[in-house]
């Protein structure tokens, strides 16, 4: 049978891969070697795991499953193959069950360099054979590329948990944290029809949970124009209704934002980043609720996807409403950017769902009724991931992700 090759801009893909790897290396080089084997978040693996996981995953998804070729070192590829998503700290062991004796960083970097050479050569020269399911439309390649970009956000919110002295502070820090939060307002979104998901024949790549495209009817609802800010949320915390957010710390009776490199007097206009269960509790106390995934789609109609605060332009959020070019057609701010948006929608498959051959376990293991969909983007979401059909998800008790919310109610 003749090989049917997928047309791909190989030079652009190779540069994307190299750009990913440069950014990843810069992120790891930010931290003190003393932190390399620590777990800044007990619900995640140690830092060392992730520096090996990213090249190992590219081998597994693209080289092994996509091209049917061998990698560079099976032992390390197995060690670094899978992350964890524990429900609690008590069962936060490595998913693979492998020994917790991790290799020295020098060995991890040698492995990564060998993987990079292999992947780069394959991007530039290997036949992309469509008869292999994991290489249809170059799926294995794009899986590897987007996966690394996703994990860069994971790394940064992990780094947010590290003590400041274990990170190299850049010479110049820029924050946008002055000013008062915007006054409260809400708008009514008329009932309408929205398309969830993506069409397999019109997008170059998508993760399995993005398919198939289908339309749903959405009733009219009112929604906050701005995401809930630190100032909005502070009385709720001080009344004892919820624990303080993971991004807040109290010093000498004053609240601070736990910044990447320093604590910042709590910026009132920044969106509050909280776990889903706390966002839902706040909305309920206001007699309202969180948006559904479909409502988010309807509210965000007309948004310029790349006008919000995203793509690693700053270490922290910016004041709510300070990116007016990213406003939606109905006048809602920051639906894409400045923090993912929690929804009330349980993460579940769309009609026509099929596990992706290059990463069959990606979504299916999480269709368990215990994860909620997030939409939009955060300050650390790569540009390549920002599209209407993209779905993020986390457990409702997970407080570390860059995730904001707003409240809604039926109109």
Protein Blocks (a to p, Z undefined) as FASTA:
>chain_A
ZZddddddfklmmmmmmmmmmmmmmmmmmpcfklmmpcfblkbccfklmmmmmmmmmmmm
mmmmmnopacfblklmmmmmpccddfbfklmccfklpafbdcdfklmmmmmmmmmmmmmm
mmmmpccdfklmklgghlmmmmmmmmmmmmmmmmmmmmmmpcfklpccdfbdcddfedcd
ddddddddddddddedjdfklpfbdcfklpccdddddddddddfbdcdfklmmmmmmnop
accdfkbcceehiacdddfkbccdddfkbccdddfklmmmmmmmnopacddfklmmmmmg
oiafklmceehlafbdcdehiamklpcfkopahkbgjiacddfbdcdddehiacdfklmm
lmmmmmnopaccdehjdfklcfklgcfklccdddfklckbccdddddddZZ
